[in-house]
Amino acid sequence: MATPLLPFLLIFLSQSPTSLSIRPNHPHPSKPKSLIFPLKTRSIPPSSLPSSPNKLRFHHNVTLTVSLSVGTPPQNATMVLDTGSELSWLRCATSSPLSFNPRASSSFSSIPCSSPTCVSQARDLPIPATCEQSSKKCHVALSYSDASTSEGSLSSDLFRLGDMSASPSPIRTTFGCMTSAFDSALDPTATTGLLGMNRGALSFVTQTGTRRFSYCISDRDSSGVLLIGSTNLPFMLPLNYTPFVQINLPLPYFDRVAYSVQLDGIRVGSTQLLIPKSVLLPDHTGAGQTMVDSGTQFTFLLGDPYNILRTEFLRQTKGILTPLNEPDYVFQGAFDLCFRVPEGKPVPVYVPSVALVFKGAEMVVAGERLLYKVPGEKRGGDGVWCFTFGNSDLVPISAYVIGHHHQQNVWVEYDLENGRVGFAPVKCDVASQKLGLTL
């Protein structure tokens, strides 16, 4: 997306891949193999968050990351995996062990202003590249919806995924070597940078010729899977696919390289919400597209549909959940429907599910995925739990965004070859165990 939200879940690649699927300069390999990585999750401690008051409307306390090695000799890098961003970037410094040191890499090179990469491809970034007059380097700057920023020079170096001993040949990748970065969500020591995974010309997906990738995140433990290549797993239900939405006209609020799909409707329990179809379609400015994004924590709906969902969820949970009833309390600046749940007790089992209905597929959100316990918030003997659908108008962003908190226990496949996103319900901890037996 043009102004992507920062992600929320830390996922580390902890073992070697089984086989090669990334093949640079071959966008349509005849018999692609697949890289399978075990994943682990970790939360950022509250002490790492910005202290209040701060200038941000919202922030996130966790993020989704992947481990790579960059340069010659290789340097380890932990990068945020973001399907809502294009340009990958690394924090660059010569003295910090937590940054990438370009001077220590013999394969590193800066991209000059005169390069076609700078002149054409980088000019299409949300903030077009400019020329540093003193150095003649291609200057890039990125800005995100939560006010996080990064700034530096367009560069290239050799990237490898996973463990060096089993990794395929390194891939020369264009990225931003950032000398200035402010991250609203993270302890700056938590990540080295960001890995852009959308469909843009400078994304890691495009540069490596990746035609399919998928992931599965458990809601029960730290297990999970990232797979680069085709999904053909015998224990899984068939994937249900929904096509990408394409608008070729350059509209100001439509991100043409996002994983954009069509949201057809929303159900609460068995009740179909009376949302006009026109409200779920992008308007003449491009506002109102629906994006599937690994870089967003929860799910955001535009104001009118959000209020309809909010009203119906409150109606169906009357007598089941106790509303917080604090009009001024808004979690992360966008989540204004919160409840009191006795400490130590789970969310009631009779909470109605919420189904996001797409063309050809749907995603059902149920149980604790509908509510999020706010760290550190208590009201007497109760904890504060907030509805995990937020109001885009409060952030503000001009789109529907499907966050990956709602993708837990769902196998999500990004199929660029056929222009679609696939979903299949699966117990991700079980999937990890089964894949672990076959590695």
C-alpha positions as CSV (number, residue, x, y, z in Angstrom):
1,M,0.0,0.0,0.0
2,A,1.2,3.5,-0.6
3,T,1.4,4.3,3.1
4,P,1.8,0.8,4.7
5,L,1.2,0.1,8.3
6,L,4.1,-1.4,10.2
7,P,3.6,-5.1,11.0
8,F,3.1,-6.7,14.4
9,L,4.5,-10.2,14.8
10,L,8.1,-11.4,15.1
11,I,8.8,-14.5,13.0
12,F,12.3,-15.9,12.7
13,L,13.5,-18.4,10.1
14,S,15.3,-20.8,12.4
15,Q,16.3,-23.7,10.2
16,S,17.5,-24.3,6.6
17,P,15.2,-24.5,3.6
18,T,14.6,-27.9,2.0
19,S,14.9,-27.0,-1.7
20,L,15.3,-24.1,-4.1
21,S,12.4,-22.1,-5.5
22,I,13.7,-18.6,-6.0
23,R,15.3,-18.2,-9.4
24,P,16.4,-14.8,-10.4
25,N,15.7,-13.7,-14.0
26,H,13.3,-16.6,-14.6
27,P,9.8,-15.3,-13.7
28,H,8.1,-18.5,-15.0
29,P,10.1,-21.5,-14.0
30,S,8.8,-24.7,-15.5
31,K,9.0,-26.9,-12.4
32,P,9.5,-24.7,-9.4
33,K,10.6,-26.2,-6.1
34,S,9.7,-24.8,-2.7
35,L,11.6,-23.4,0.2
36,I,10.0,-24.3,3.5
37,F,11.0,-22.5,6.7
38,P,10.0,-23.1,10.2
39,L,8.9,-19.9,11.9
40,K,8.8,-18.7,15.5
41,T,6.9,-15.8,17.1
42,R,8.0,-13.3,19.7
43,S,6.4,-10.1,21.1
44,I,8.2,-6.9,21.6
45,P,8.1,-6.0,25.4
46,P,6.1,-3.0,26.4
47,S,9.3,-1.3,27.7
48,S,10.4,-1.0,24.1
49,L,7.4,1.0,23.0
50,P,7.5,4.8,22.7
51,S,6.6,6.5,26.0
52,S,3.4,8.6,26.3
53,P,2.6,11.2,25.2
54,N,3.9,10.8,21.7
55,K,2.9,12.4,18.3
56,L,1.6,9.1,16.8
57,R,-2.1,8.3,16.3
58,F,-1.3,4.6,16.9
59,H,1.6,2.2,17.0
60,H,2.1,-1.6,17.1
61,N,4.0,-3.6,19.7
62,V,5.1,-6.6,17.6
63,T,6.3,-7.2,14.0
64,L,6.7,-10.0,11.4
65,T,10.3,-10.6,10.5
66,V,12.5,-12.9,8.4
67,S,16.2,-13.7,8.7
68,L,18.6,-13.2,5.8
69,S,22.3,-12.6,5.2
70,V,23.5,-9.7,3.1
71,G,26.9,-8.9,1.6
72,T,30.3,-10.4,1.1
73,P,31.3,-11.8,3.6
74,P,27.7,-12.3,4.7
75,Q,26.2,-10.2,7.5
76,N,23.1,-11.4,9.3
77,A,20.0,-9.2,8.9
78,T,16.5,-9.5,10.6
79,M,14.0,-7.8,8.3
80,V,10.3,-7.0,8.7
81,L,8.3,-9.1,6.1
82,D,5.8,-6.6,4.6
83,T,3.5,-7.5,1.7
84,G,2.3,-3.9,1.8
85,S,5.6,-2.4,0.9
86,E,7.8,-2.3,-2.2
87,L,11.3,-1.2,-1.4
88,S,13.4,-3.3,0.9
89,W,15.8,-1.4,3.2
90,L,18.5,-1.9,5.8
91,R,19.7,0.3,8.6
92,C,23.3,1.1,7.4
93,A,26.0,2.0,9.8
94,T,29.7,1.3,10.1
95,S,30.0,0.9,13.9
96,S,26.7,-0.7,15.1
97,P,26.6,-4.5,15.3
98,L,22.8,-4.3,14.9
99,S,23.0,-2.6,11.5
100,F,24.3,-3.5,8.0
101,N,27.9,-2.3,7.4
102,P,28.2,-1.4,3.7
103,R,31.9,-0.7,4.0
104,A,32.5,-4.3,5.2
105,S,30.9,-5.8,2.1
106,S,33.0,-6.1,-1.1
107,S,29.9,-6.7,-3.2
108,F,28.1,-3.6,-2.0
109,S,27.5,-0.8,-4.5
110,S,25.6,2.6,-4.4
111,I,23.2,3.3,-7.3
112,P,23.9,6.7,-9.0
113,C,21.3,9.2,-10.0
114,S,21.9,8.4,-13.7
115,S,21.1,4.7,-13.3
116,P,17.9,3.5,-15.1
117,T,16.8,2.0,-11.7
118,C,16.8,5.5,-10.2
119,V,15.5,7.3,-13.2
120,S,12.6,5.0,-13.9
121,Q,11.8,2.3,-11.3
122,A,12.5,4.4,-8.2
123,R,10.5,7.3,-9.5
124,D,7.3,5.2,-9.0
125,L,7.8,4.8,-5.3
126,P,5.2,6.5,-3.1
127,I,7.9,9.2,-2.5
128,P,9.8,9.4,-5.8
129,A,13.6,9.1,-5.6
130,T,15.7,12.3,-5.9
131,C,19.3,13.0,-6.6
132,E,21.8,13.8,-3.9
133,Q,23.7,16.6,-5.6
134,S,26.9,16.3,-3.5
135,S,27.3,12.5,-4.0
136,K,25.2,12.0,-7.1
137,K,23.6,9.0,-5.3
138,C,20.0,8.1,-5.8
139,H,18.2,9.3,-2.6
140,V,15.1,7.5,-1.3
141,A,12.8,8.3,1.6
142,L,9.9,6.2,3.0
143,S,7.0,7.3,5.2
144,Y,4.4,5.0,6.9
145,S,0.9,5.6,8.2
146,D,2.0,5.4,11.8
147,A,4.6,8.2,11.2
148,S,7.6,5.8,11.0
149,T,10.2,7.0,8.5
150,S,13.5,5.9,6.9
151,E,15.8,7.8,4.5
152,G,19.0,7.0,2.7
153,S,20.5,5.9,-0.7
154,L,19.4,3.3,-3.2
155,S,22.0,0.5,-3.2
156,S,22.5,-3.1,-4.2
157,D,24.2,-6.2,-2.7
158,L,23.9,-9.9,-2.5
159,F,21.0,-11.3,-0.5
160,R,20.6,-14.9,0.8
161,L,17.6,-16.4,2.6
162,G,18.0,-18.7,5.6
163,D,21.1,-20.6,6.7
164,M,24.2,-19.8,4.6
165,S,25.3,-23.5,4.4
166,A,22.1,-24.5,2.6
167,S,21.1,-21.3,0.9
168,P,20.9,-21.0,-2.9
169,S,23.2,-18.8,-4.8
170,P,23.1,-15.2,-3.6
171,I,20.7,-12.8,-5.4
172,R,21.8,-9.3,-6.2
173,T,19.1,-7.1,-4.8
174,T,18.3,-3.4,-5.0
175,F,17.5,-1.9,-1.6
176,G,17.6,1.3,0.4
177,C,20.7,1.7,2.6
178,M,19.1,3.9,5.2
179,T,21.2,6.2,7.5
180,S,18.2,7.7,9.2
181,A,15.2,5.7,10.4
182,F,12.5,6.3,13.0
183,D,10.4,3.2,13.9
184,S,7.3,3.9,16.0
185,A,6.6,0.3,16.6
186,L,9.9,-1.3,17.6
187,D,12.9,-1.2,19.8
188,P,15.4,-0.1,17.2
189,T,17.6,-3.1,18.1
190,A,14.9,-5.6,17.1
191,T,15.3,-5.4,13.3
192,T,17.9,-4.5,10.7
193,G,15.3,-3.3,8.1
194,L,12.3,-4.2,6.0
195,L,11.7,-6.7,3.2
196,G,9.3,-5.3,0.7
197,M,7.1,-8.1,-0.7
198,N,4.4,-6.4,-2.8
199,R,4.2,-6.5,-6.6
200,G,6.2,-3.4,-7.4
201,A,9.2,-3.3,-9.7
202,L,11.7,-3.0,-6.8
203,S,10.1,-5.4,-4.4
204,F,12.0,-8.5,-3.3
205,V,9.3,-10.7,-4.9
206,T,9.8,-9.0,-8.3
207,Q,13.6,-8.9,-8.2
208,T,13.9,-12.6,-7.3
209,G,11.2,-13.8,-9.8
210,T,9.1,-15.3,-7.0
211,R,5.8,-16.4,-8.5
212,R,4.2,-17.8,-5.3
213,F,4.8,-17.6,-1.6
214,S,2.6,-18.4,1.4
215,Y,2.6,-18.5,5.2
216,C,0.7,-19.9,8.1
217,I,0.8,-18.4,11.6
218,S,-0.4,-20.4,14.7
219,D,-2.6,-18.8,17.3
220,R,-1.5,-21.3,20.0
221,D,2.3,-21.3,20.2
222,S,5.4,-20.0,18.4
223,S,5.2,-22.3,15.5
224,G,4.5,-21.3,11.9
225,V,5.6,-21.8,8.3
226,L,6.8,-19.6,5.5
227,L,6.9,-21.3,2.1
228,I,8.4,-19.7,-1.0
229,G,7.1,-21.6,-4.1
230,S,4.0,-23.7,-4.9
231,T,1.7,-25.0,-2.1
232,N,1.0,-28.7,-2.6
233,L,0.6,-30.2,0.9
234,P,-1.4,-33.4,1.3
235,F,-2.8,-32.6,4.7
236,M,-4.3,-29.3,3.7
237,L,-7.8,-28.5,2.4
238,P,-7.9,-27.0,-1.1
239,L,-7.2,-23.3,-1.2
240,N,-10.1,-21.0,-2.1
241,Y,-8.9,-18.2,-4.3
242,T,-10.0,-14.7,-4.9
243,P,-8.6,-12.6,-7.8
244,F,-6.5,-9.5,-7.6
245,V,-8.4,-6.3,-8.3
246,Q,-6.6,-4.4,-11.1
247,I,-7.1,-0.7,-11.9
248,N,-4.7,0.5,-14.6
249,L,-5.5,4.2,-14.3
250,P,-3.2,6.1,-12.0
251,L,-5.7,7.0,-9.2
252,P,-4.4,9.0,-6.2
253,Y,-5.6,6.6,-3.5
254,F,-5.3,3.2,-5.2
255,D,-2.1,1.2,-4.7
256,R,-1.7,-0.7,-8.0
257,V,1.1,-3.0,-6.7
258,A,-0.7,-4.1,-3.5
259,Y,-2.4,-7.5,-3.1
260,S,-5.8,-5.9,-3.7
261,V,-9.0,-8.1,-3.6
262,Q,-12.7,-7.4,-3.7
263,L,-14.6,-7.5,-0.4
264,D,-18.1,-8.5,-1.2
265,G,-19.7,-8.5,2.2
266,I,-19.5,-9.2,5.9
267,R,-21.4,-11.6,8.1
268,V,-21.7,-11.7,11.9
269,G,-22.8,-15.1,12.9
270,S,-25.5,-16.0,10.4
271,T,-26.5,-12.3,9.8
272,Q,-25.4,-10.7,6.6
273,L,-24.7,-7.0,7.2
274,L,-26.7,-4.6,5.1
275,I,-23.7,-2.8,3.6
276,P,-24.3,-1.2,0.1
277,K,-22.1,-3.0,-2.5
278,S,-20.9,0.5,-3.7
279,V,-19.3,1.2,-0.3
280,L,-17.1,-1.8,-0.7
281,L,-15.8,-0.8,-4.1
282,P,-12.9,1.7,-4.8
283,D,-14.3,5.1,-5.7
284,H,-13.2,7.4,-8.5
285,T,-10.1,8.4,-6.5
286,G,-9.2,4.8,-5.7
287,A,-10.1,5.1,-2.1
288,G,-11.8,2.0,-0.7
289,Q,-9.7,-0.8,-2.1
290,T,-9.2,-4.0,0.1
291,M,-5.7,-5.2,0.7
292,V,-4.3,-8.4,2.2
293,D,-1.3,-7.3,4.2
294,S,1.3,-9.1,6.3
295,G,2.4,-5.6,7.4
296,T,-0.7,-4.7,9.5
297,Q,-1.6,-6.0,12.9
298,F,-5.4,-6.0,12.8
299,T,-8.1,-5.4,10.2
300,F,-9.3,-1.9,9.3
301,L,-12.7,-1.0,7.7
302,L,-13.9,2.3,6.3
303,G,-16.1,4.2,8.7
304,D,-19.6,3.4,7.6
305,P,-19.1,-0.4,7.2
306,Y,-17.2,-0.4,10.5
307,N,-20.0,1.3,12.4
308,I,-22.5,-1.3,10.9
309,L,-20.3,-4.2,12.0
310,R,-19.7,-2.6,15.4
311,T,-23.5,-2.1,16.1
312,E,-24.3,-5.7,15.0
313,F,-21.4,-7.2,17.1
314,L,-22.6,-5.3,20.1
315,R,-26.2,-6.5,19.6
316,Q,-25.2,-10.2,19.3
317,T,-22.9,-10.1,22.3
318,K,-25.3,-8.4,24.6
319,G,-25.4,-10.4,27.9
320,I,-22.3,-12.3,26.7
321,L,-19.6,-9.5,26.8
322,T,-19.5,-6.5,29.1
323,P,-18.8,-3.3,27.2
324,L,-16.0,-1.1,28.7
325,N,-18.4,2.0,28.4
326,E,-15.5,4.5,28.4
327,P,-16.3,6.7,25.3
328,D,-12.8,8.4,25.4
329,Y,-10.9,5.1,25.4
330,V,-9.6,4.2,21.9
331,F,-7.0,1.5,21.7
332,Q,-4.2,2.3,19.2
333,G,-6.2,5.3,18.0
334,A,-8.6,3.2,15.9
335,F,-10.3,0.5,18.1
336,D,-13.1,2.0,20.1
337,L,-15.1,-1.1,20.9
338,C,-13.7,-2.6,24.0
339,F,-14.9,-5.0,26.7
340,R,-14.2,-6.0,30.3
341,V,-13.3,-9.7,30.8
342,P,-12.5,-11.1,34.2
343,E,-8.7,-11.8,34.6
344,G,-7.7,-15.4,34.1
345,K,-10.9,-16.2,32.1
346,P,-11.0,-16.9,28.4
347,V,-13.2,-15.1,25.9
348,P,-16.7,-16.6,26.1
349,V,-17.2,-19.4,23.6
350,Y,-20.5,-18.0,22.4
351,V,-19.0,-14.9,20.8
352,P,-20.3,-14.8,17.2
353,S,-17.9,-15.2,14.4
354,V,-17.2,-12.5,11.7
355,A,-16.8,-13.7,8.1
356,L,-15.2,-11.5,5.5
357,V,-16.7,-12.6,2.2
358,F,-14.6,-12.2,-1.0
359,K,-15.3,-13.2,-4.6
360,G,-14.7,-17.0,-4.5
361,A,-13.4,-17.1,-0.9
362,E,-14.1,-16.1,2.6
363,M,-12.1,-15.7,5.8
364,V,-13.9,-16.5,9.1
365,V,-12.6,-14.8,12.2
366,A,-13.7,-16.5,15.5
367,G,-13.0,-16.9,19.2
368,E,-10.1,-15.0,20.6
369,R,-9.0,-13.7,17.2
370,L,-12.0,-11.3,17.5
371,L,-10.7,-9.7,20.7
372,Y,-7.2,-8.6,21.8
373,K,-6.2,-8.2,25.4
374,V,-4.6,-4.8,25.9
375,P,-1.3,-5.2,27.8
376,G,-1.3,-3.5,31.1
377,E,-4.9,-2.3,31.1
378,K,-7.0,-3.4,34.1
379,R,-10.4,-2.3,35.5
380,G,-10.6,-3.8,39.0
381,G,-10.4,-7.5,38.5
382,D,-11.1,-7.3,34.8
383,G,-8.8,-7.0,31.8
384,V,-9.5,-4.8,28.8
385,W,-10.1,-6.6,25.5
386,C,-10.8,-4.7,22.3
387,F,-12.5,-5.8,19.1
388,T,-9.8,-6.5,16.5
389,F,-11.6,-4.6,13.7
390,G,-10.7,-0.9,13.6
391,N,-12.0,2.2,12.0
392,S,-9.9,3.3,9.0
393,D,-11.3,6.8,9.3
394,L,-9.7,7.3,12.7
395,V,-6.1,6.4,11.6
396,P,-6.7,7.7,8.9
397,I,-6.2,5.4,5.9
398,S,-8.4,5.3,2.9
399,A,-8.6,1.6,2.5
400,Y,-9.8,-1.7,3.9
401,V,-6.8,-3.7,5.2
402,I,-6.9,-7.3,6.2
403,G,-4.3,-7.7,9.0
404,H,-2.6,-11.0,9.7
405,H,-3.9,-11.3,13.3
406,H,-7.0,-12.4,11.4
407,Q,-4.9,-14.7,9.2
408,Q,-3.9,-16.9,12.1
409,N,-4.7,-20.6,11.4
410,V,-5.3,-19.7,7.8
411,W,-2.9,-20.8,5.0
412,V,-2.5,-17.6,2.9
413,E,-1.0,-17.9,-0.5
414,Y,0.0,-15.0,-2.7
415,D,-0.2,-16.4,-6.3
416,L,1.3,-13.8,-8.7
417,E,1.4,-16.2,-11.6
418,N,-2.4,-16.4,-11.7
419,G,-3.2,-13.1,-10.1
420,R,-4.9,-14.2,-7.0
421,V,-4.8,-14.8,-3.2
422,G,-5.8,-18.2,-1.7
423,F,-7.1,-19.0,1.7
424,A,-7.5,-22.4,3.5
425,P,-8.3,-23.0,7.2
426,V,-5.6,-25.1,8.8
427,K,-4.2,-25.6,12.3
428,C,-0.8,-23.9,11.8
429,D,0.9,-25.6,14.7
430,V,-0.1,-29.0,13.3
431,A,1.0,-27.9,9.9
432,S,4.4,-27.0,11.3
433,Q,4.7,-30.4,13.0
434,K,3.8,-32.3,9.8
435,L,6.2,-30.3,7.7
436,G,8.8,-30.8,10.3
437,L,8.5,-34.5,9.9
438,T,9.1,-34.2,6.1
439,L,12.1,-31.8,6.3
